[in-house]
Amino acid sequence: MSLKSKVEAVLFITARAAQPDEIAAILNEPVDEVEEALLDLIMDYASREGALEIDDENGYIIQVREEYMDIVEKLVPVELTPAILKTLSIIAIKEPVLQTELIDLRGSSAYEHIKELLIKGLITRRRDAATHSFRIKTTDKFAEYFKLKGDEASLAQFMAEKKKLTQGDIIVDQQELEIEKDLLNVDLIED
């Protein structure tokens, strides 16, 4: 077994950026030899012109090249940070929600969350002519990701039963108020 192959195995198994000294310790090999093996691996992967590469920005990691990420996103679940997930949950509960209302609830960091969610295809937004803000709502991809497909009718019925219309204002029952209160309390925690 060559050192280069061992280093490749470590990069594959760790699935995170690893430093040369960390790899050297795992393999019980000198750091300078591991660094040389890493350089050889980088050159090998670059010359293959395959879907994988070794990135060395913050340590060394085997990853899928950027031009193949659309394939990865179809196969691998979307990763969302807790902060983005909180923003998405508010959108899902209040949809369609005005972007200005969302920013009031989540703070200015929600602008970045909205961008990320748009890129991932989990939300859409359209300009609201009356308010000049955007109306944001979830997409079919959101429903598929969270396994909500086929539940639209029962979810709509559940929501209709819980809401009562009074002079154009929506009054929600105690259970929904508790859910929203919990969400707002979570928002007070640092993202």
C-alpha positions as CSV (number, residue, x, y, z in Angstrom):
1,M,0.0,0.0,0.0
2,S,1.4,3.4,-1.0
3,L,1.3,6.4,1.3
4,K,-0.7,8.3,-1.3
5,S,-3.4,5.6,-1.2
6,K,-3.5,5.6,2.5
7,V,-3.8,9.4,2.6
8,E,-6.6,9.2,0.0
9,A,-8.4,6.6,2.3
10,V,-8.1,9.0,5.2
11,L,-9.6,11.9,3.2
12,F,-12.4,9.7,2.0
13,I,-13.3,8.3,5.4
14,T,-13.0,11.6,7.4
15,A,-15.3,13.4,4.9
16,R,-14.2,16.7,6.3
17,A,-11.2,19.0,5.8
18,A,-8.1,17.4,7.5
19,Q,-4.7,19.0,8.2
20,P,-1.5,17.3,7.1
21,D,-0.3,16.9,10.7
22,E,-3.6,15.2,11.6
23,I,-3.3,12.8,8.6
24,A,0.3,12.1,9.6
25,A,-0.7,11.2,13.1
26,I,-3.5,8.9,11.9
27,L,-1.1,7.1,9.6
28,N,1.9,7.3,11.8
29,E,3.9,8.9,9.0
30,P,6.2,12.0,8.8
31,V,4.3,15.2,8.0
32,D,6.6,16.2,5.1
33,E,5.9,12.8,3.4
34,V,2.1,13.2,3.9
35,E,2.3,16.7,2.4
36,E,4.1,15.3,-0.6
37,A,1.5,12.6,-1.0
38,L,-1.3,15.2,-0.7
39,L,0.3,17.2,-3.6
40,D,0.6,14.1,-5.7
41,L,-3.1,13.3,-5.0
42,I,-4.2,16.8,-5.9
43,M,-2.3,16.5,-9.2
44,D,-3.8,13.0,-9.9
45,Y,-7.4,14.2,-9.3
46,A,-6.8,17.3,-11.4
47,S,-5.5,15.3,-14.3
48,R,-8.4,12.8,-14.2
49,E,-11.0,15.5,-15.1
50,G,-13.5,13.4,-13.1
51,A,-16.3,14.5,-10.8
52,L,-14.1,14.6,-7.7
53,E,-11.4,16.9,-6.6
54,I,-9.2,17.5,-3.6
55,D,-9.8,21.0,-2.1
56,D,-7.1,22.5,0.0
57,E,-8.7,25.8,1.1
58,N,-9.0,25.0,4.9
59,G,-7.2,21.7,5.1
60,Y,-7.6,18.8,2.6
61,I,-10.9,17.2,1.6
62,I,-12.2,15.1,-1.3
63,Q,-15.3,16.7,-2.7
64,V,-17.5,16.8,-5.8
65,R,-16.5,19.5,-8.3
66,E,-18.8,22.5,-8.5
67,E,-20.1,21.7,-12.0
68,Y,-21.6,18.4,-10.6
69,M,-23.4,19.9,-7.6
70,D,-26.8,19.8,-9.4
71,I,-26.5,16.0,-9.4
72,V,-25.6,15.9,-5.8
73,E,-28.5,18.1,-4.8
74,K,-30.9,15.7,-6.5
75,L,-29.5,12.7,-4.5
76,V,-28.4,14.1,-1.2
77,P,-30.8,15.9,1.2
78,V,-30.5,19.6,1.5
79,E,-28.5,20.7,4.5
80,L,-29.9,23.7,6.4
81,T,-28.5,25.5,9.4
82,P,-30.7,25.8,12.4
83,A,-31.1,29.6,11.7
84,I,-32.2,29.0,8.1
85,L,-34.5,26.2,9.2
86,K,-36.2,28.6,11.7
87,T,-36.7,31.1,8.9
88,L,-38.1,28.4,6.7
89,S,-40.5,27.1,9.4
90,I,-42.0,30.7,9.8
91,I,-42.4,30.9,6.0
92,A,-44.2,27.5,6.0
93,I,-46.5,28.4,8.9
94,K,-47.4,31.9,7.7
95,E,-47.3,31.4,4.0
96,P,-47.7,33.4,2.0
97,V,-45.7,35.8,4.1
98,L,-44.4,39.2,3.2
99,Q,-40.7,39.5,3.2
100,T,-40.9,42.7,5.4
101,E,-42.9,40.7,8.0
102,L,-40.3,37.9,7.9
103,I,-37.5,40.4,8.4
104,D,-39.3,41.9,11.4
105,L,-39.6,38.4,12.9
106,R,-36.2,37.0,12.1
107,G,-33.9,40.1,11.7
108,S,-31.7,41.2,8.9
109,S,-30.0,37.8,8.7
110,A,-33.2,36.5,7.1
111,Y,-32.2,38.2,3.8
112,E,-29.3,35.7,3.5
113,H,-31.6,32.9,4.6
114,I,-34.1,33.9,1.8
115,K,-31.3,33.9,-0.8
116,E,-30.1,30.4,0.3
117,L,-33.7,29.0,0.3
118,L,-34.3,30.4,-3.1
119,I,-31.1,28.9,-4.4
120,K,-32.1,25.5,-2.9
121,G,-35.5,25.8,-4.5
122,L,-37.4,25.5,-1.3
123,I,-39.2,28.9,-1.6
124,T,-40.5,31.3,-4.2
125,R,-41.1,35.0,-4.0
126,R,-43.1,37.4,-6.0
127,R,-43.4,41.2,-5.8
128,D,-46.7,42.2,-4.0
129,A,-48.1,45.2,-5.9
130,A,-50.0,46.5,-2.9
131,T,-47.1,46.6,-0.5
132,H,-44.0,46.6,-2.8
133,S,-42.6,43.8,-0.7
134,F,-42.2,40.2,-1.8
135,R,-44.7,37.5,-1.0
136,I,-42.8,34.3,0.0
137,K,-44.1,30.8,0.0
138,T,-42.8,27.3,0.0
139,T,-42.4,25.2,-3.2
140,D,-43.2,21.6,-4.3
141,K,-39.6,20.8,-3.6
142,F,-40.1,21.9,0.1
143,A,-43.1,19.5,0.3
144,E,-41.2,16.7,-1.2
145,Y,-38.1,17.3,1.0
146,F,-40.2,17.3,4.2
147,K,-42.4,14.4,2.9
148,L,-45.6,16.5,2.8
149,K,-46.6,15.4,-0.7
150,G,-50.2,14.0,-0.6
151,D,-50.9,15.7,2.7
152,E,-52.0,19.1,1.2
153,A,-55.7,18.3,1.5
154,S,-55.5,17.1,5.1
155,L,-53.2,19.9,6.1
156,A,-55.5,22.5,4.5
157,Q,-58.5,21.0,6.2
158,F,-56.7,21.0,9.6
159,M,-55.7,24.7,9.1
160,A,-59.2,25.6,8.0
161,E,-60.6,24.0,11.2
162,K,-58.2,25.9,13.4
163,K,-58.8,29.3,11.9
164,K,-61.9,31.5,12.2
165,L,-62.5,34.6,10.2
166,T,-63.8,37.7,12.0
167,Q,-64.2,41.0,10.1
168,G,-61.3,40.2,7.8
169,D,-58.8,39.4,10.6
170,I,-57.6,35.9,11.2
171,I,-58.0,34.7,14.7
172,V,-56.2,31.5,15.5
173,D,-56.9,29.1,18.3
174,Q,-54.8,28.6,21.4
175,Q,-52.8,25.7,20.0
176,E,-51.6,27.8,17.0
177,L,-50.8,30.8,19.3
178,E,-48.6,28.5,21.4
179,I,-46.8,27.2,18.3
180,E,-46.2,30.8,17.1
181,K,-45.2,31.8,20.6
182,D,-42.7,28.9,20.7
183,L,-41.2,30.0,17.4
184,L,-40.9,33.6,18.5
185,N,-39.2,32.5,21.7
186,V,-36.7,30.4,19.7
187,D,-36.0,33.5,17.6
188,L,-34.7,35.2,20.7
189,I,-31.9,32.6,20.9
190,E,-28.7,33.6,19.0
191,D,-28.5,32.1,15.5
